[in-house]
Amino acid sequence: MTNEVYKSANGKTVDMGALRLQNEKVRAVGNMRVNARGDVINDNNEVIRTRNEQVSKQYQKQTQPNSPKGRQ
């Protein structure tokens, strides 16, 4: 758990970490078609690609050696 417990103006305590975990599968506001966790979702809120798959793909793209044609 996190130590992100705050008091509101009315004196109520709000645990932001628990709130974040509770809503991580909810569609995020905006036009990127992702949920709050960062997974790519379709119109039925089904996960198409997870956040970890996207990060791995981008990492592979950046770490593979770049070999331009004609050079050796």
Biopython code that builds the backbone (N, CA, C, O; Angstrom):
import numpy as np
from Bio.PDB.StructureBuilder import StructureBuilder

atoms = [
    (1, "MET", "N", (0.832, -1.194, 0.000)),
    (1, "MET", "CA", (0.000, 0.000, 0.000)),
    (1, "MET", "C", (0.870, 1.248, 0.000)),
    (1, "MET", "O", (2.059, 1.220, 0.316)),
    (2, "THR", "N", (0.238, 2.303, -0.357)),
    (2, "THR", "CA", (0.949, 3.579, -0.411)),
    (2, "THR", "C", (0.571, 4.442, 0.781)),
    (2, "THR", "O", (-0.409, 4.177, 1.478)),
    (3, "ASN", "N", (1.355, 5.464, 0.997)),
    (3, "ASN", "CA", (1.083, 6.402, 2.080)),
    (3, "ASN", "C", (0.453, 7.672, 1.537)),
    (3, "ASN", "O", (0.811, 8.776, 1.948)),
    (4, "GLU", "N", (-0.476, 7.518, 0.622)),
    (4, "GLU", "CA", (-1.118, 8.666, 0.000)),
    (4, "GLU", "C", (-2.501, 8.908, 0.597)),
    (4, "GLU", "O", (-3.506, 8.889, -0.114)),
    (5, "VAL", "N", (-2.542, 9.132, 1.894)),
    (5, "VAL", "CA", (-3.802, 9.397, 2.576)),
    (5, "VAL", "C", (-3.871, 10.885, 2.874)),
    (5, "VAL", "O", (-3.002, 11.433, 3.552)),
    (6, "TYR", "N", (-4.903, 11.532, 2.365)),
    (6, "TYR", "CA", (-5.053, 12.980, 2.517)),
    (6, "TYR", "C", (-6.358, 13.286, 3.228)),
    (6, "TYR", "O", (-7.273, 12.464, 3.268)),
    (7, "LYS", "N", (-6.425, 14.474, 3.782)),
    (7, "LYS", "CA", (-7.671, 14.940, 4.396)),
    (7, "LYS", "C", (-8.301, 15.973, 3.480)),
    (7, "LYS", "O", (-7.623, 16.866, 2.972)),
    (8, "SER", "N", (-9.604, 15.844, 3.275)),
    (8, "SER", "CA", (-10.316, 16.800, 2.435)),
    (8, "SER", "C", (-10.647, 18.056, 3.248)),
    (8, "SER", "O", (-10.387, 18.122, 4.449)),
    (9, "ALA", "N", (-11.218, 19.036, 2.573)),
    (9, "ALA", "CA", (-11.594, 20.277, 3.246)),
    (9, "ALA", "C", (-12.683, 20.030, 4.284)),
    (9, "ALA", "O", (-12.809, 20.784, 5.248)),
    (10, "ASN", "N", (-13.473, 18.967, 4.084)),
    (10, "ASN", "CA", (-14.532, 18.637, 5.036)),
    (10, "ASN", "C", (-14.039, 17.764, 6.176)),
    (10, "ASN", "O", (-14.807, 17.427, 7.077)),
    (11, "GLY", "N", (-12.751, 17.390, 6.146)),
    (11, "GLY", "CA", (-12.195, 16.591, 7.230)),
    (11, "GLY", "C", (-12.231, 15.099, 6.974)),
    (11, "GLY", "O", (-11.810, 14.327, 7.836)),
    (12, "LYS", "N", (-12.723, 14.661, 5.813)),
    (12, "LYS", "CA", (-12.766, 13.239, 5.494)),
    (12, "LYS", "C", (-11.396, 12.810, 4.970)),
    (12, "LYS", "O", (-10.691, 13.593, 4.333)),
    (13, "THR", "N", (-11.030, 11.562, 5.245)),
    (13, "THR", "CA", (-9.769, 11.049, 4.734)),
    (13, "THR", "C", (-10.003, 10.382, 3.381)),
    (13, "THR", "O", (-11.001, 9.690, 3.178)),
    (14, "VAL", "N", (-9.067, 10.604, 2.463)),
    (14, "VAL", "CA", (-9.145, 10.029, 1.122)),
    (14, "VAL", "C", (-7.844, 9.287, 0.865)),
    (14, "VAL", "O", (-6.768, 9.884, 0.894)),
    (15, "ASP", "N", (-7.940, 7.986, 0.613)),
    (15, "ASP", "CA", (-6.771, 7.170, 0.295)),
    (15, "ASP", "C", (-6.620, 7.139, -1.225)),
    (15, "ASP", "O", (-7.323, 6.394, -1.908)),
    (16, "MET", "N", (-5.703, 7.950, -1.749)),
    (16, "MET", "CA", (-5.536, 8.078, -3.192)),
    (16, "MET", "C", (-4.994, 6.792, -3.816)),
    (16, "MET", "O", (-5.360, 6.468, -4.946)),
    (17, "GLY", "N", (-4.150, 6.066, -3.128)),
    (17, "GLY", "CA", (-3.626, 4.810, -3.652)),
    (17, "GLY", "C", (-4.724, 3.785, -3.851)),
    (17, "GLY", "O", (-4.778, 3.129, -4.891)),
    (18, "ALA", "N", (-5.607, 3.637, -2.859)),
    (18, "ALA", "CA", (-6.720, 2.699, -2.972)),
    (18, "ALA", "C", (-7.691, 3.134, -4.055)),
    (18, "ALA", "O", (-8.229, 2.299, -4.782)),
    (19, "LEU", "N", (-7.919, 4.427, -4.166)),
    (19, "LEU", "CA", (-8.812, 4.957, -5.193)),
    (19, "LEU", "C", (-8.253, 4.694, -6.587)),
    (19, "LEU", "O", (-8.996, 4.352, -7.507)),
    (20, "ARG", "N", (-6.937, 4.857, -6.738)),
    (20, "ARG", "CA", (-6.281, 4.596, -8.021)),
    (20, "ARG", "C", (-6.388, 3.121, -8.398)),
    (20, "ARG", "O", (-6.679, 2.797, -9.550)),
    (21, "LEU", "N", (-6.156, 2.219, -7.433)),
    (21, "LEU", "CA", (-6.266, 0.785, -7.701)),
    (21, "LEU", "C", (-7.696, 0.367, -8.003)),
    (21, "LEU", "O", (-7.925, -0.514, -8.833)),
    (22, "GLN", "N", (-8.646, 0.987, -7.343)),
    (22, "GLN", "CA", (-10.053, 0.658, -7.536)),
    (22, "GLN", "C", (-10.509, 1.005, -8.944)),
    (22, "GLN", "O", (-11.363, 0.316, -9.501)),
    (23, "ASN", "N", (-9.952, 2.066, -9.534)),
    (23, "ASN", "CA", (-10.413, 2.544, -10.835)),
    (23, "ASN", "C", (-9.428, 2.284, -11.970)),
    (23, "ASN", "O", (-9.513, 2.941, -13.007)),
    (24, "GLU", "N", (-8.492, 1.342, -11.806)),
    (24, "GLU", "CA", (-7.468, 1.176, -12.831)),
    (24, "GLU", "C", (-8.000, 0.529, -14.108)),
    (24, "GLU", "O", (-7.352, 0.648, -15.148)),
    (25, "LYS", "N", (-9.132, -0.140, -14.080)),
    (25, "LYS", "CA", (-9.707, -0.760, -15.284)),
    (25, "LYS", "C", (-10.781, 0.111, -15.937)),
    (25, "LYS", "O", (-11.397, -0.312, -16.915)),
    (26, "VAL", "N", (-11.014, 1.301, -15.426)),
    (26, "VAL", "CA", (-12.033, 2.206, -15.948)),
    (26, "VAL", "C", (-11.467, 3.001, -17.120)),
    (26, "VAL", "O", (-10.302, 3.399, -17.099)),
    (27, "ARG", "N", (-12.285, 3.232, -18.135)),
    (27, "ARG", "CA", (-11.862, 3.995, -19.313)),
    (27, "ARG", "C", (-11.432, 5.397, -18.895)),
    (27, "ARG", "O", (-12.130, 6.087, -18.152)),
    (28, "ALA", "N", (-10.260, 5.800, -19.394)),
    (28, "ALA", "CA", (-9.742, 7.123, -19.075)),
    (28, "ALA", "C", (-10.458, 8.184, -19.900)),
    (28, "ALA", "O", (-10.963, 7.896, -20.986)),
    (29, "VAL", "N", (-10.502, 9.392, -19.394)),
    (29, "VAL", "CA", (-11.132, 10.496, -20.096)),
    (29, "VAL", "C", (-10.183, 10.969, -21.183)),
    (29, "VAL", "O", (-8.996, 11.172, -20.931)),
    (30, "GLY", "N", (-10.701, 11.145, -22.383)),
    (30, "GLY", "CA", (-9.884, 11.602, -23.504)),
    (30, "GLY", "C", (-10.170, 10.787, -24.741)),
    (30, "GLY", "O", (-11.126, 10.013, -24.780)),
    (31, "ASN", "N", (-9.339, 10.964, -25.752)),
    (31, "ASN", "CA", (-9.596, 10.284, -27.016)),
    (31, "ASN", "C", (-8.512, 9.259, -27.356)),
    (31, "ASN", "O", (-8.357, 8.919, -28.529)),
    (32, "MET", "N", (-7.762, 8.757, -26.382)),
    (32, "MET", "CA", (-6.668, 7.831, -26.664)),
    (32, "MET", "C", (-7.082, 6.369, -26.621)),
    (32, "MET", "O", (-6.269, 5.514, -26.971)),
    (33, "ARG", "N", (-8.270, 6.040, -26.223)),
    (33, "ARG", "CA", (-8.769, 4.666, -26.102)),
    (33, "ARG", "C", (-7.897, 3.822, -25.179)),
    (33, "ARG", "O", (-7.449, 2.739, -25.553)),
    (34, "VAL", "N", (-7.664, 4.320, -23.988)),
    (34, "VAL", "CA", (-6.915, 3.593, -22.969)),
    (34, "VAL", "C", (-7.714, 3.595, -21.672)),
    (34, "VAL", "O", (-8.605, 4.421, -21.473)),
    (35, "ASN", "N", (-7.374, 2.647, -20.789)),
    (35, "ASN", "CA", (-7.963, 2.699, -19.462)),
    (35, "ASN", "C", (-7.012, 3.450, -18.549)),
    (35, "ASN", "O", (-5.954, 3.902, -18.988)),
    (36, "ALA", "N", (-7.372, 3.585, -17.304)),
    (36, "ALA", "CA", (-6.564, 4.383, -16.385)),
    (36, "ALA", "C", (-5.195, 3.762, -16.149)),
    (36, "ALA", "O", (-4.264, 4.465, -15.756)),
    (37, "ARG", "N", (-5.054, 2.482, -16.378)),
    (37, "ARG", "CA", (-3.765, 1.811, -16.199)),
    (37, "ARG", "C", (-2.841, 2.050, -17.383)),
    (37, "ARG", "O", (-1.621, 2.009, -17.227)),
    (38, "GLY", "N", (-3.398, 2.298, -18.562)),
    (38, "GLY", "CA", (-2.588, 2.539, -19.749)),
    (38, "GLY", "C", (-2.730, 1.461, -20.801)),
    (38, "GLY", "O", (-2.050, 1.516, -21.826)),
    (39, "ASP", "N", (-3.606, 0.465, -20.577)),
    (39, "ASP", "CA", (-3.849, -0.577, -21.568)),
    (39, "ASP", "C", (-4.683, -0.014, -22.707)),
    (39, "ASP", "O", (-5.583, 0.793, -22.474)),
    (40, "VAL", "N", (-4.394, -0.432, -23.943)),
    (40, "VAL", "CA", (-5.207, -0.030, -25.091)),
    (40, "VAL", "C", (-6.479, -0.866, -25.077)),
    (40, "VAL", "O", (-6.417, -2.092, -24.979)),
    (41, "ILE", "N", (-7.634, -0.208, -25.175)),
    (41, "ILE", "CA", (-8.910, -0.914, -25.111)),
    (41, "ILE", "C", (-9.742, -0.593, -26.343)),
    (41, "ILE", "O", (-9.490, 0.393, -27.036)),
    (42, "ASN", "N", (-10.749, -1.445, -26.611)),
    (42, "ASN", "CA", (-11.649, -1.202, -27.734)),
    (42, "ASN", "C", (-12.924, -0.528, -27.225)),
    (42, "ASN", "O", (-12.986, -0.098, -26.073)),
    (43, "ASP", "N", (-13.938, -0.437, -28.086)),
    (43, "ASP", "CA", (-15.168, 0.257, -27.708)),
    (43, "ASP", "C", (-15.952, -0.450, -26.602)),
    (43, "ASP", "O", (-16.768, 0.172, -25.922)),
    (44, "ASN", "N", (-15.702, -1.762, -26.423)),
    (44, "ASN", "CA", (-16.397, -2.528, -25.380)),
    (44, "ASN", "C", (-15.582, -2.633, -24.103)),
    (44, "ASN", "O", (-15.881, -3.465, -23.246)),
    (45, "ASN", "N", (-14.553, -1.799, -23.964)),
    (45, "ASN", "CA", (-13.667, -1.780, -22.797)),
    (45, "ASN", "C", (-12.912, -3.085, -22.606)),
    (45, "ASN", "O", (-12.560, -3.432, -21.478)),
    (46, "GLU", "N", (-12.654, -3.826, -23.699)),
    (46, "GLU", "CA", (-11.852, -5.041, -23.641)),
    (46, "GLU", "C", (-10.413, -4.678, -23.980)),
    (46, "GLU", "O", (-10.162, -3.893, -24.894)),
    (47, "VAL", "N", (-9.472, -5.251, -23.240)),
    (47, "VAL", "CA", (-8.059, -4.930, -23.422)),
    (47, "VAL", "C", (-7.567, -5.542, -24.733)),
    (47, "VAL", "O", (-7.719, -6.742, -24.961)),
    (48, "ILE", "N", (-6.979, -4.710, -25.592)),
    (48, "ILE", "CA", (-6.385, -5.162, -26.847)),
    (48, "ILE", "C", (-4.911, -5.438, -26.623)),
    (48, "ILE", "O", (-4.432, -6.524, -26.951)),
    (49, "ARG", "N", (-4.172, -4.467, -26.064)),
    (49, "ARG", "CA", (-2.757, -4.603, -25.732)),
    (49, "ARG", "C", (-2.550, -4.054, -24.336)),
    (49, "ARG", "O", (-3.032, -2.972, -24.002)),
    (50, "THR", "N", (-1.834, -4.804, -23.530)),
    (50, "THR", "CA", (-1.561, -4.331, -22.180)),
    (50, "THR", "C", (-0.453, -3.284, -22.200)),
    (50, "THR", "O", (0.264, -3.140, -23.190)),
    (51, "ARG", "N", (-0.330, -2.583, -21.131)),
    (51, "ARG", "CA", (0.712, -1.565, -20.998)),
    (51, "ARG", "C", (2.086, -2.204, -21.094)),
    (51, "ARG", "O", (2.990, -1.633, -21.703)),
    (52, "ASN", "N", (2.260, -3.383, -20.500)),
    (52, "ASN", "CA", (3.557, -4.060, -20.532)),
    (52, "ASN", "C", (3.934, -4.492, -21.946)),
    (52, "ASN", "O", (5.105, -4.421, -22.318)),
    (53, "GLU", "N", (2.957, -4.941, -22.743)),
    (53, "GLU", "CA", (3.237, -5.308, -24.134)),
    (53, "GLU", "C", (3.691, -4.092, -24.934)),
    (53, "GLU", "O", (4.608, -4.185, -25.751)),
    (54, "GLN", "N", (3.050, -2.962, -24.698)),
    (54, "GLN", "CA", (3.417, -1.741, -25.415)),
    (54, "GLN", "C", (4.822, -1.284, -25.046)),
    (54, "GLN", "O", (5.588, -0.869, -25.915)),
    (55, "VAL", "N", (5.162, -1.358, -23.773)),
    (55, "VAL", "CA", (6.487, -0.944, -23.322)),
    (55, "VAL", "C", (7.543, -1.880, -23.895)),
    (55, "VAL", "O", (8.595, -1.417, -24.335)),
    (56, "SER", "N", (7.287, -3.182, -23.898)),
    (56, "SER", "CA", (8.237, -4.148, -24.447)),
    (56, "SER", "C", (8.473, -3.920, -25.930)),
    (56, "SER", "O", (9.611, -3.974, -26.396)),
    (57, "LYS", "N", (7.400, -3.664, -26.674)),
    (57, "LYS", "CA", (7.521, -3.421, -28.111)),
    (57, "LYS", "C", (8.354, -2.166, -28.375)),
    (57, "LYS", "O", (9.216, -2.175, -29.254)),
    (58, "GLN", "N", (8.114, -1.110, -27.642)),
    (58, "GLN", "CA", (8.866, 0.128, -27.818)),
    (58, "GLN", "C", (10.331, -0.063, -27.419)),
    (58, "GLN", "O", (11.229, 0.478, -28.065)),
    (59, "TYR", "N", (10.567, -0.827, -26.367)),
    (59, "TYR", "CA", (11.937, -1.100, -25.933)),
    (59, "TYR", "C", (12.684, -1.877, -27.007)),
    (59, "TYR", "O", (13.832, -1.561, -27.321)),
    (60, "GLN", "N", (12.033, -2.898, -27.574)),
    (60, "GLN", "CA", (12.657, -3.686, -28.640)),
    (60, "GLN", "C", (12.982, -2.821, -29.849)),
    (60, "GLN", "O", (14.025, -2.994, -30.480)),
    (61, "LYS", "N", (12.097, -1.896, -30.168)),
    (61, "LYS", "CA", (12.306, -0.991, -31.291)),
    (61, "LYS", "C", (13.547, -0.135, -31.079)),
    (61, "LYS", "O", (14.292, 0.121, -32.026)),
    (62, "GLN", "N", (13.775, 0.306, -29.862)),
    (62, "GLN", "CA", (14.882, 1.211, -29.574)),
    (62, "GLN", "C", (16.197, 0.501, -29.335)),
    (62, "GLN", "O", (17.256, 1.098, -29.529)),
    (63, "THR", "N", (16.164, -0.764, -28.916)),
    (63, "THR", "CA", (17.410, -1.448, -28.580)),
    (63, "THR", "C", (17.964, -2.281, -29.715)),
    (63, "THR", "O", (19.134, -2.659, -29.665)),
    (64, "GLN", "N", (17.179, -2.587, -30.734)),
    (64, "GLN", "CA", (17.697, -3.367, -31.850)),
    (64, "GLN", "C", (18.654, -2.509, -32.664)),
    (64, "GLN", "O", (18.398, -1.326, -32.889)),
    (65, "PRO", "N", (19.759, -3.106, -33.107)),
    (65, "PRO", "CA", (20.719, -2.329, -33.887)),
    (65, "PRO", "C", (20.112, -1.855, -35.200)),
    (65, "PRO", "O", (19.355, -2.571, -35.856)),
    (66, "ASN", "N", (20.458, -0.657, -35.553)),
    (66, "ASN", "CA", (19.941, -0.041, -36.767)),
    (66, "ASN", "C", (20.937, -0.318, -37.894)),
    (66, "ASN", "O", (22.057, 0.191, -37.858)),
    (67, "SER", "N", (20.555, -1.108, -38.884)),
    (67, "SER", "CA", (21.470, -1.418, -39.980)),
    (67, "SER", "C", (20.913, -0.862, -41.277)),
    (67, "SER", "O", (20.052, -1.484, -41.900)),
    (68, "PRO", "N", (21.398, 0.313, -41.694)),
    (68, "PRO", "CA", (20.920, 0.894, -42.937)),
    (68, "PRO", "C", (21.366, 0.060, -44.129)),
    (68, "PRO", "O", (22.410, -0.592, -44.087)),
    (69, "LYS", "N", (20.567, 0.085, -45.195)),
    (69, "LYS", "CA", (20.863, -0.690, -46.399)),
    (69, "LYS", "C", (22.127, -0.149, -47.069)),
    (69, "LYS", "O", (22.355, 1.060, -47.115)),
    (70, "GLY", "N", (22.943, -1.076, -47.589)),
    (70, "GLY", "CA", (24.129, -0.676, -48.309)),
    (70, "GLY", "C", (25.366, -0.546, -47.443)),
    (70, "GLY", "O", (26.472, -0.531, -47.983)),
    (71, "ARG", "N", (25.237, -0.452, -46.138)),
    (71, "ARG", "CA", (26.392, -0.329, -45.251)),
    (71, "ARG", "C", (26.618, -1.644, -44.529)),
    (71, "ARG", "O", (25.675, -2.372, -44.219)),
    (72, "GLN", "N", (27.863, -1.932, -44.271)),
    (72, "GLN", "CA", (28.176, -3.158, -43.531)),
    (72, "GLN", "C", (29.289, -2.939, -42.570)),
    (72, "GLN", "O", (29.684, -3.865, -41.862)),
]
sb = StructureBuilder()
sb.init_structure("model")
sb.init_model(0)
sb.init_chain("A")
sb.init_seg("    ")
for serial, (resi, resn, name, xyz) in enumerate(atoms, 1):
    if name == "N":
        sb.init_residue(resn, " ", resi, " ")
    sb.init_atom(name, np.array(xyz, "f"), 0.0, 1.0, " ", f" {name:<3s}", serial, name[0])
structure = sb.get_structure()
